[in-house]
Amino acid sequence: MKKLSIALSILPALTCVPVMADFVPAEVVKDNYNKQTNTSSRVSRFEGLNLSSYVVNESGQVSDIEIVASIGQDKYKREVVEYVSKLNYKSARVDGKAVPSAKLITVTSQNLHLGYTNDKATHGFFNDYERASNLINEKKLDEAQSKIIELERDHAKNTVEIVLLSWLKSQHSYFTQDWIGFDKHINNAFLFRDNLPDQIKVRVVKNALQWFISKQDYVRAYDAIDALGNIKAFVFTDENKQQLLAQVNDIYKNSGDINQQIAIETDQAVMPLLSKSEVVLESTMPLSKVQLRCENKVVNYNTSAIDKIVISKDDLRCGLLIKSAQAQTVTLKQSGNAFL
């Protein structure tokens, strides 16, 4: 039996978020997806996790669905788009007027089996996982890479295993100084962390927090601080939280201009989150889509001549969706006022 697990707007609210007067977020009023399932004792163990960004227009209809993070089986992406397209919303409103709104959703595509569960990592997975982890700790990185390839090929199938694999890949990428790979894998492990055991979840969030600060991704840094407070097995007092917030606030307020290099895969959307009031996007090759997506507004840009992107203090949780028909690295420059 196949099961779709849905988490609407899974990204936590910002710790320091501006408050807009008379803003009402878009809200789901009807789910039209026909969840037909097939039960089998021989159904595949392969599963997938996808984070999608989409637009809810003034009439409450969903459009512009883009998958911005994905691990596991690619075959589930079509299912995700079909699911999201059938959601009906009550539109967001500002001062009583309907406005377009950007939303995020995580869809977990799982398989339920007759006779056994598929919600835990297998012994075979953990055995190879431990071997690869030990090889990384011993700095035997070539051997570790071979073991990771074997682990992915033979054992990483359900949601727990594929997120653990992302965490393992992030460790390997760190020690080989593959920063593009590290960014991808630590982001995936962080975004889909709810599939991890608490002990590993703590390590993921702590590592992600340091990475977000170092790459000046302050929105995600605040998200990571909130995430630490939501791990049941981790003691994170209000005093601990306030100390961390004070450190990040100080770094953020004194950050000056932010320059980020963002790797884009062919026809795969990315959506960096924004923390300064003025944004300039530079690319070496044509872009197929550029769109400012906030909870309270959506702006399309002419990809052949992108003007400076301006965000006001009233705009809520804004990201810049970027897509390219060719793989490339773009430069995102943020300046102006700090508004988080």
Stockholm file with secondary structure:
# STOCKHOLM 1.0

chainA/1-340         MKKLSIALSILPALTCVPVMADFVPAEVVKDNYNKQTNTSSRVSRFEGLNLSSYVVNESGQVSDIEIVASIGQDKYKREVVEYVSKLNYKSARVDGKAVPSAKLITVTSQNLHLGYTNDKATHGFFNDYERASNLINEKKLDEAQSKIIELERDHAKNTVEIVLLSWLKSQHSYFTQDWIGFDKHINNAFLFRDNLPDQIKVRVVKNALQWFISKQDYVRAYDAIDALGNIKAFVFTDENKQQLLAQVNDIYKNSGDINQQIAIETDQAVMPLLSKSEVVLESTMPLSKVQLRCENKVVNYNTSAIDKIVISKDDLRCGLLIKSAQAQTVTLKQSGNAFL
#=GR chainA/1-340 SS CEEEEEEETCSCCCTTCCCCTTEECCEEEEECCCCCCCCCTTCCCCCEEEEEEEEECTTSBEEEEEEEEEEECTTHHHHHHHHHHTEEEECEEETTEEECEEEEEEEEEEECCSSSCCSSCCHHHHHHHHHHHHHHHTTCHHHHHHHHHHHHHHTCCSHHHHHHHHHHHHHHHHHTTCHHHHHHHHHHHHHTGGGSCHHHHHHHHHHHHHHHHHTTCHHHHHHHHHHHTTCTTSCCCHHHHHHHHHHHHHHHHTCCSEEEEEEECTTCCBCCBCCEEEEEEECSSCCSEEEEECSSCEEECCTTSCCCEECCTTCCSCEEEEECSSCEEEEEEEEEEECC
#=GC SS_cons         CEEEEEEETCSCCCTTCCCCTTEECCEEEEECCCCCCCCCTTCCCCCEEEEEEEEECTTSBEEEEEEEEEEECTTHHHHHHHHHHTEEEECEEETTEEECEEEEEEEEEEECCSSSCCSSCCHHHHHHHHHHHHHHHTTCHHHHHHHHHHHHHHTCCSHHHHHHHHHHHHHHHHHTTCHHHHHHHHHHHHHTGGGSCHHHHHHHHHHHHHHHHHTTCHHHHHHHHHHHTTCTTSCCCHHHHHHHHHHHHHHHHTCCSEEEEEEECTTCCBCCBCCEEEEEEECSSCCSEEEEECSSCEEECCTTSCCCEECCTTCCSCEEEEECSSCEEEEEEEEEEECC
//
